[in-house]
Amino acid sequence: MNHRKVEERFLVTGALGCIGAWTVRALVREGVPVVAFDLGRNHRRLDQIMTREELAEVTFLVGDITDLTAIEVALDEHRITNVVHLAALQVPFCRADPPLGALVNVVGTVNVFEAVKRRLDRMAPLVYTSSMGAYSAADVNPVTGRLHEGGEAHPTTHYGVYKVANEGTARIYALDDGLSSIGLRPMTVYGAGRDQGMTSSPTVAIAAAVLGLPFTITFGGRTLFQYAEDVAGTLMAASRSSLDGAHVFNLGGHPVDISTWVEAIEAIVPDAAGLLTITPTELPFPSEIDHAGLAAIGPVPVTPFLDGIHATVEIFRGLAAEGRLVGTEQGLAATPAGSA
Ligand SMILES: NC(=O)c1ccc[n+]([C@@H]2O[C@H](COP(=O)([O-])OP(=O)(O)OC[C@H]3O[C@@H](n4cnc5c(N)ncnc54)[C@H](O)[C@@H]3O)[C@@H](O)[C@H]2O)c1
């Protein structure tokens, strides 16, 4: 069993990514010490949503989760009590380089668990992101059409297989060592900073709309949207829960048709009417997802999707006004279709 210390000091792996940036921001706004551990050195996602004063509160460490010693040193030098593990390669990167994907997503995750296990007496439950990518669309219940909790996973990507492995790693560290953990399975996370990955294009579409550029969303049909700020809040609630054992929860949110998503963007950014189009191919993942089990960690934030799109438009408009909304940094191609 992990035992919490009263004074929290968080380490966030993958802190320079989309969900990481929102998690770091939320912790800084609470006045909680936070160490941002990431292989990268580009702080742009944090710069987009945090003030200079807020950024000055963050301790940045350049580190690789495939290096167990680097994680251990970070945990000890900064007397870390809470770990939120987000570092991973997303679906397209795992597909492009499966051995590297396995090294980062599987071995890297084992390293994070191992480092926490070796100092269990001072650690809150280890919180990490699994993914709805662990499931395929065919894993839904044939009668209800919903993904039921506890349903068997048959992933269709390397990434999904690695996430299933992560959940197994968590289970074995609980069995062998009493390490408590909470894994969350997001589906389609959106919001400022969501500029890469298989389900990033609904957010890229918001940036395109604000920039007045044409853009095609890479999938159609329906998906479960989760606002990045809500995911960050849920990760923190999980870290502060006192659950024992290895738990994995599906994340809630709003199931929305991509056509409805485009209409919502056009309503908020009227000048973008006609710029956004949709690839009809549906995602190979469930969209109707049971998530009642998540209540075990207490109340969590769920922003209505219209509010989340609105907030994202406001952030992007603010950046654009300062000349800081750069298409290539927001997942847009260097030469937009139709402009060459
Ligand atoms: N975004 C989504 O919709 C979504 C859905 C389901 C699950 N997830 C999971 O949530 C987590 C965070 O997702 P995100 O959207 O913020 O991803 P992201 O791609 O925006 O960020 C990932 C971060 O991990 C870092 N990283 C990569 N390899 C590393 C290494 N070896 N050592 C240290 N850092 C490394 C990258 O530099 C990057 O900053 C991931 O585990 C992802 O699989 C995301």
The ligand as an ORCA input file, in Angstrom:
! r2SCAN-3c Opt
* xyz 0 1
  N      -4.484     12.787    -26.328
  C      -5.377     11.800    -26.305
  O      -6.475     11.886    -26.892
  C      -5.076     10.550    -25.522
  C      -6.033      9.517    -25.529
  C      -5.748      8.368    -24.807
  C      -4.567      8.262    -24.100
  N      -3.665      9.285    -24.118
  C      -2.408      9.116    -23.381
  O      -2.190     10.247    -22.548
  C      -0.786     10.498    -22.452
  C      -0.481     11.932    -22.827
  O      -1.033     12.196    -24.113
  P      -0.787     13.590    -24.848
  O      -1.898     13.791    -25.791
  O      -0.469     14.630    -23.847
  O       0.534     13.208    -25.682
  P       1.649     14.152    -26.377
  O       2.133     13.387    -27.566
  O       1.099     15.530    -26.565
  O       2.783     14.234    -25.282
  C       3.614     13.158    -24.949
  C       4.856     13.726    -24.300
  O       5.703     12.610    -23.914
  C       7.033     13.005    -24.158
  N       7.877     11.813    -24.312
  C       7.904     10.960    -25.362
  N       8.840     10.017    -25.147
  C       9.397     10.273    -23.958
  C      10.429      9.651    -23.197
  N      11.064      8.558    -23.659
  N      10.757     10.175    -21.994
  C      10.147     11.293    -21.533
  N       9.166     11.948    -22.217
  C       8.810     11.430    -23.420
  C       6.971     13.820    -25.435
  O       8.132     14.653    -25.571
  C       5.690     14.610    -25.229
  O       5.942     15.867    -24.635
  C      -0.105      9.451    -23.317
  O       0.231      8.339    -22.513
  C      -1.188      9.057    -24.281
  O      -0.979      7.758    -24.793
  C      -3.891     10.424    -24.821
*
